[in-house]
Amino acid sequence: MVKRYDSDKVKALVHKIYKAYGFTEEQSAAVAETLIYTDLHGIASHGVQRMVMYDHFIQNGKIRVKSKPEVVKETDVSAVVDANFGLGQLNGIYSMDIAIKKAKEHGVGIVTTKRSGHYGIAGYYANMAADQGLIGLSSTNSRPAMLPTHATQAFVGTNPIAFAMPAKPHNFIYDAATTTVPQGKIEVYRKLEKDLPALWVAKDGDQEINDHTDNADLDALRDPLSNVGLTPLGGVREETGSHKGFGLGVIVEVFTSILSLGNTSTEITPEDLQVGPCQSFIAIDPSIFGDVDQIVQRFSDYLQQIRELPAIPGKTVYVAGDKEALAYEDRKTNGMVIDDKTLAEVTGIADRLGVQYGSLDMD
């Protein structure tokens, strides 16, 4: 069951929880902002739903509360950051801030970050650049989840790619895993006891696949040595474009783990405290190509032309960022959506940490 809750009250609770872990006031506010931002934009897979995973990692030492990211190699337009296993959201904000600063000074900023943690939605960091008039990109690798084309063992992560650019009436924000769906969406469906659509999960690589809702199959997704994995964009066969999603996932590895000399997806496991995901952050100043106002207006006009294309009956043509903007307006006014199991996880963490909270309901 899902219910609406006051986003400001939930944000205040999240803030208190991270303060109780030992994060600073500023750090706790930043984490709460990223998580609530995600839920308000309708991306339940990576909002407060993720707090139980972060809680586990903080308890077992995979996320180190007192760690701080640091630049270990730098040029005018690039940097390598060692995140020292700090919280992913804080590493992401730190790294994208560097990329933005370099883009404003030199036109382009490219940062690759290693030994990080799960950083939520990639689109948040890309949009940090867009909100400052820049083009932003971000990506991350993750533990093995994707079955490469024709493979029978997961090897590549869900490895999302996010791109954001200023536009009217709101920023264009594309954020998608290179698998058919991210791992977090599988977790949300499990909590809601919903059947998984076909082509999300595959067994034995190139064999026939159907819906997979058996708990043993879903549990096997966490074992990279199993023959169960998430399908790449395009499914499991070359005829449907499986190699395209797989190829994009490998490109993400280049900009995250290969350039940073960090851990590739296949090296990452939840319990190994000496490995962590890698991320990339790119900011580009469009003024290096021409008048910014003209570029933004031309892009906005182009997007509007797409929206006005004839649509099939009962459907609307959207561009990336439209649905999220609509979700934000709805959830900010009417309350953010949280399922019962996730709410129990969050309040359970608060209770264990001795964090006081009242009703989270809308007034």
TORSENU-238445 format. One record per residue (C-alpha): x, y, z; residue in one letter; chain. Coordinates in pm, whole numbers, plus 32768, in hexadecimal, padded with zeros to 4 digits. Example, Ala and Ser with C-alpha at 12.3 -4.5 7.8 and 13.67 -1.06 7.14 Angstrom:
2
((84CE,7E3E,830C),a,A)
((8557,7F96,82CA),s,A)
//
This chain:
363
((8000,8000,8000),m,A)
((8076,8161,7FB3),v,A)
((8016,82A4,805C),k,A)
((805F,8419,803D),r,A)
((813F,84C7,813B),y,A)
((81B4,862B,8175),d,A)
((8304,864A,80C2),s,A)
((8386,8756,81AF),d,A)
((833E,867A,82DC),k,A)
((83E3,854D,823A),v,A)
((8511,8620,81D9),k,A)
((8530,8697,8342),a,A)
((8529,852E,83BA),l,A)
((8632,84C2,82BE),v,A)
((8708,85EA,8329),h,A)
((86F0,8580,8495),k,A)
((8747,8417,8440),i,A)
((8888,8478,838D),y,A)
((88E5,8562,84A8),k,A)
((88B7,843D,8594),a,A)
((89A8,836D,84C2),y,A)
((8AAF,8478,84FF),g,A)
((8AA1,8545,83BF),f,A)
((8ABE,86BE,83E0),t,A)
((8996,87A9,83CB),e,A)
((89F6,880D,8267),e,A)
((8A32,86A7,81F7),q,A)
((88E9,862E,828B),s,A)
((882C,8746,81DF),a,A)
((88CE,86ED,8092),a,A)
((8874,857D,80AF),v,A)
((870E,85CB,8113),a,A)
((86F1,86BA,7FEB),e,A)
((8767,85B6,7EED),t,A)
((8684,84A2,7F71),l,A)
((854B,8579,7F87),i,A)
((8597,8619,7E35),y,A)
((8594,84BB,7DA3),t,A)
((8445,8456,7E3B),d,A)
((83A5,85A2,7DE3),l,A)
((8401,8568,7C78),h,A)
((8354,8416,7C7B),g,A)
((8488,8336,7C87),i,A)
((842D,8259,7DAD),a,A)
((853E,815A,7D63),s,A)
((8656,8248,7DCF),h,A)
((85B9,8327,7EDA),g,A)
((857D,82D0,8048),v,A)
((854C,8169,7FD3),q,A)
((86C9,8155,7FC6),r,A)
((86FD,81BA,8131),m,A)
((86EE,8056,81B3),v,A)
((880F,7FF6,80CF),m,A)
((88DA,8124,813B),y,A)
((888E,80CF,82A5),d,A)
((891A,7F72,8273),h,A)
((8A55,7FFE,81D1),f,A)
((8A88,80FE,82E7),i,A)
((8A65,7FED,83EC),q,A)
((8B58,7EFD,8345),n,A)
((8C56,800D,82F5),g,A)
((8C37,8011,817D),k,A)
((8BC3,817B,8199),i,A)
((8CB2,8236,8280),r,A)
((8C08,835B,8326),v,A)
((8D40,8427,836E),k,A)
((8DE2,83F5,8218),s,A)
((8E10,8518,812A),k,A)
((8E4E,850F,7FB2),p,A)
((8F97,859C,7F31),e,A)
((902D,85F5,7DE0),v,A)
((9154,8510,7D90),v,A)
((919F,8587,7C2C),k,A)
((913D,86CC,7B81),e,A)
((9160,87A1,7A47),t,A)
((90AB,88DE,79DC),d,A)
((8F8C,8813,7947),v,A)
((8F98,86C8,7A04),s,A)
((8FBC,8626,7B57),a,A)
((8FC8,84D1,7BF8),v,A)
((8F1E,84BE,7D4B),v,A)
((8F57,83B2,7E52),d,A)
((8E10,83AA,7F15),a,A)
((8EA6,82DA,8030),n,A)
((8D61,8215,8052),f,A)
((8C93,833C,80C6),g,A)
((8B1E,8357,8086),l,A)
((8ADC,8359,7F10),g,A)
((89FE,848D,7F09),q,A)
((8B08,855F,7FB6),l,A)
((8C14,84DD,7ECA),n,A)
((8B38,852E,7DA0),g,A)
((8AF2,8694,7E0B),i,A)
((8C64,86CD,7E56),y,A)
((8CD0,8643,7D04),s,A)
((8BCC,86F6,7C31),m,A)
((8C1D,883D,7CE0),d,A)
((8D84,8811,7C66),i,A)
((8D0F,87C7,7B03),a,A)
((8C2B,88FA,7B05),i,A)
((8D43,89DC,7B82),k,A)
((8E2F,8962,7A72),k,A)
((8D24,898B,7965),a,A)
((8CE5,8AF2,79CC),k,A)
((8E5B,8B3B,79C4),e,A)
((8ECB,8A6D,7899),h,A)
((8D8F,8A08,77DC),g,A)
((8D96,8898,783F),v,A)
((8DBD,87DA,7984),g,A)
((8DE0,865F,7999),i,A)
((8DFF,85AA,7AE5),v,A)
((8E19,8435,7B20),t,A)
((8DEB,83B4,7C82),t,A)
((8E50,8267,7D1D),k,A)
((8E12,81AE,7E63),r,A)
((8CC0,8255,7E88),s,A)
((8B6A,81D3,7EF0),g,A)
((8A0F,81B8,7E59),h,A)
((89BE,8321,7E02),y,A)
((884B,8312,7DB4),g,A)
((87D0,8393,7C65),i,A)
((88D6,83FE,7B68),a,A)
((87EA,850B,7AEA),g,A)
((880A,85D4,7C2B),y,A)
((8979,861E,7BE3),y,A)
((8945,8662,7A71),a,A)
((8832,8756,7AD1),n,A)
((891C,8809,7BC3),m,A)
((89D7,8880,7A8E),a,A)
((889A,88D1,79CA),a,A)
((881A,89A6,7AEA),d,A)
((8951,8A7C,7ABE),q,A)
((8924,8AA5,7948),g,A)
((8A0C,8989,78E5),l,A)
((89E4,883A,783B),i,A)
((8A11,8722,7937),g,A)
((8A55,85AE,791F),l,A)
((8A85,84AA,7A2D),s,A)
((8AA0,8332,7A3C),s,A)
((8AF9,8222,7B34),t,A)
((8B53,80B6,7B2E),n,A)
((8AC5,7FBD,7C27),s,A)
((8AE5,7E55,7C93),r,A)
((8AAB,7D53,7B7E),p,A)
((8940,7D48,7B11),a,A)
((8933,7D49,7994),m,A)
((8952,7C0E,78C3),l,A)
((8A30,7C70,779D),p,A)
((89A6,7C04,764B),t,A)
((89B3,7A85,7633),h,A)
((8A4F,7A66,7790),a,A)
((89C3,798C,78A4),t,A)
((8A63,7A4E,79C2),q,A)
((8A2C,7BB5,7A33),a,A)
((8B67,7C82,79FE),f,A)
((8B0E,7DF1,79BB),v,A)
((8A53,7ED5,7AA9),g,A)
((890D,7F89,7A63),t,A)
((89F8,80AA,7A0B),n,A)
((8909,81CF,79D2),p,A)
((894D,82FC,78F8),i,A)
((88BA,8453,7947),a,A)
((88BA,858C,786E),f,A)
((8825,86DE,78CB),a,A)
((8811,8827,780E),m,A)
((8761,8971,784E),p,A)
((8616,8994,7793),a,A)
((84C1,8A35,77B4),k,A)
((83D6,8A01,7869),p,A)
((84BE,891E,792F),h,A)
((860E,8874,7908),n,A)
((862C,8749,7822),f,A)
((869D,8627,7900),i,A)
((86DE,84CD,7874),y,A)
((873E,83C5,7974),d,A)
((872F,8253,7924),a,A)
((87DA,810F,797F),a,A)
((8880,8052,7863),t,A)
((87BC,7F22,78D8),t,A)
((8648,7F17,7887),t,A)
((85FE,7F87,79EC),v,A)
((86D7,7FE1,7B18),p,A)
((86FD,7EF5,7C3E),q,A)
((863A,7FE6,7D1A),g,A)
((8503,7FC1,7C44),k,A)
((850D,7E49,7C79),i,A)
((851A,7E8B,7DF0),e,A)
((83ED,7F75,7DE0),v,A)
((8323,7E72,7D21),y,A)
((837A,7D6C,7E25),r,A)
((8307,7E4E,7F40),k,A)
((81BF,7E8F,7E8C),l,A)
((819F,7D1C,7E35),e,A)
((8172,7D74,7CC6),k,A)
((81C4,7C89,7BA7),d,A)
((82F7,7CE3,7ADE),l,A)
((82C0,7D30,796F),p,A)
((8364,7C45,7876),a,A)
((84C3,7C9E,77FD),l,A)
((8533,7D3A,7946),w,A)
((85DE,7C03,79CE),v,A)
((867D,7AE8,7908),a,A)
((86FE,798A,7948),k,A)
((880F,78D9,7886),d,A)
((8864,79F8,77A2),g,A)
((87D5,79BE,7645),d,A)
((86C0,78C7,76A0),q,A)
((854D,7912,7694),e,A)
((84E3,79F2,77B5),i,A)
((8397,7A45,7855),n,A)
((8322,7AF8,798F),d,A)
((83FD,7AA0,7AB9),h,A)
((8351,7ADB,7C04),t,A)
((83D4,79B1,7CC7),d,A)
((8489,7A2E,7DFD),n,A)
((85A7,793A,7DC9),a,A)
((85E4,79D2,7C72),d,A)
((85DB,7B33,7CFA),l,A)
((86BF,7ADE,7E1C),d,A)
((87B2,7A4B,7D1F),a,A)
((87D8,7BA4,7C84),l,A)
((88BA,7BFA,7DA8),r,A)
((89A6,7ADB,7D50),d,A)
((8A82,7B31,7C24),p,A)
((8AD9,79C1,7BF9),l,A)
((896C,7960,7BC3),s,A)
((88CF,7934,7A6E),n,A)
((87CC,7A3F,7ABA),v,A)
((8804,7BAB,7A5E),g,A)
((8766,7CEC,79E3),l,A)
((8746,7D0B,786D),t,A)
((8804,7E1C,77B5),p,A)
((873A,7F25,76FE),l,A)
((86C6,7E5F,75D2),g,A)
((868A,7D16,7686),g,A)
((8766,7BE3,7667),v,A)
((8785,7BC2,74EE),r,A)
((8846,7C85,73E8),e,A)
((870E,7C88,730F),e,A)
((8662,7D69,740B),t,A)
((8794,7E3F,7455),g,A)
((8823,7D97,758D),s,A)
((8984,7DF3,7521),h,A)
((8927,7F66,752E),k,A)
((88D2,7F6E,76A0),g,A)
((89FB,7E8E,76E9),f,A)
((8AE3,7F74,7625),g,A)
((8A63,80A8,76DA),l,A)
((8AA2,7FF9,7826),g,A)
((8C0C,7FBD,77C3),v,A)
((8C36,812B,775C),i,A)
((8BC4,818E,78BA),v,A)
((8CD7,80AF,7946),e,A)
((8DD8,8173,787D),v,A)
((8D72,82C5,790C),f,A)
((8D48,8241,7A6E),t,A)
((8E2A,8120,7AD0),s,A)
((8F28,810D,79B5),i,A)
((8F92,827C,79AB),l,A)
((8F95,8294,7B28),s,A)
((904D,8147,7B4B),l,A)
((8F3C,80E2,7C3F),g,A)
((8E67,7FA9,7C5E),n,A)
((8DAD,7F26,7B30),t,A)
((8C4C,7EA3,7B5E),s,A)
((8CC1,7D3C,7B69),t,A)
((8DA2,7D8B,7C94),e,A)
((8C91,7E2C,7D67),i,A)
((8BD8,7D66,7E71),t,A)
((8AF8,7DEC,7F87),p,A)
((8BC0,7D4E,80A1),e,A)
((8D28,7D8F,8030),d,A)
((8D8A,7EC8,80EE),l,A)
((8EBA,7F0C,8012),q,A)
((8E00,7F42,7ECA),v,A)
((8D03,8047,7E5D),g,A)
((8C53,80CF,7D2A),p,A)
((8CEA,81DA,7C4B),c,A)
((8C3F,8309,7BB4),q,A)
((8C74,8413,7AAC),s,A)
((8C0A,8580,7AA5),f,A)
((8C1F,865F,7973),i,A)
((8BBF,87CD,794D),a,A)
((8BCD,888F,7806),i,A)
((8B9A,8A04,77DA),d,A)
((8AC2,8A2F,76A1),p,A)
((8B56,8B8B,7670),s,A)
((8C8B,8AEA,75D7),i,A)
((8BAC,8A9C,74AC),f,A)
((8AE8,8BE0,748C),g,A)
((89E7,8CC3,752B),d,A)
((8952,8C07,7653),v,A)
((87FB,8CA7,7641),d,A)
((87DA,8C4A,74D3),q,A)
((884E,8AE5,7514),i,A)
((8756,8AB5,7632),v,A)
((8639,8B4E,756A),q,A)
((8686,8A76,7439),r,A)
((868E,893E,7513),f,A)
((854A,89A3,75C1),s,A)
((849F,89D9,7471),d,A)
((8519,8886,73FA),y,A)
((8490,87D8,7531),l,A)
((8342,8887,750A),q,A)
((832A,880C,73A3),q,A)
((8350,86AB,7426),i,A)
((8241,86DD,752C),r,A)
((8151,8756,741F),e,A)
((817D,8627,733F),l,A)
((8040,855E,72FA),p,A)
((8016,8455,7408),a,A)
((7F70,8302,7405),i,A)
((7E13,8306,74A4),p,A)
((7E18,832B,761D),g,A)
((7F8D,837C,762F),k,A)
((805D,84B8,7651),t,A)
((81B0,84FD,75B5),v,A)
((82A5,8558,76C8),y,A)
((8415,85B6,76C2),v,A)
((8507,855F,77D7),a,A)
((84BB,862C,790D),g,A)
((8349,866A,78C1),d,A)
((82BF,8551,7996),k,A)
((83AB,85A7,7AB1),e,A)
((833E,8713,7AAA),a,A)
((81D0,86AA,7AB9),l,A)
((821C,85B8,7BD6),a,A)
((82CC,86CC,7C98),y,A)
((81A1,87B8,7C7A),e,A)
((80B6,86A5,7CEE),d,A)
((8188,8621,7E0F),r,A)
((81EF,8774,7E90),k,A)
((8080,87D7,7EA4),t,A)
((7FD8,868E,7EFE),n,A)
((80EE,85D5,7FB4),g,A)
((8204,84E6,7F54),m,A)
((81B3,8378,7F23),v,A)
((824B,8270,800A),i,A)
((81EB,8103,801F),d,A)
((81A7,8066,8172),d,A)
((82DE,7F8B,8176),k,A)
((83C7,80AB,8127),t,A)
((8324,8186,8230),l,A)
((8352,806F,8330),a,A)
((84C2,8055,82CE),e,A)
((84FD,81CB,82F6),v,A)
((8445,81EC,8441),t,A)
((84EF,80AF,84BB),g,A)
((8643,814F,847D),i,A)
((85D0,8287,8533),a,A)
((8558,81BA,865D),d,A)
((86A0,80FD,8672),r,A)
((8768,8240,866B),l,A)
((8687,82E9,876B),g,A)
((860D,83ED,8674),v,A)
((84C6,848F,86DC),q,A)
((83BB,84D7,85D9),y,A)
((824C,8521,85CD),g,A)
((8146,84E8,84C5),s,A)
((81C2,84F4,835F),l,A)
((8064,851B,82D4),d,A)
((7FF4,8644,8208),m,A)
((7F51,8750,82E2),d,A)
//
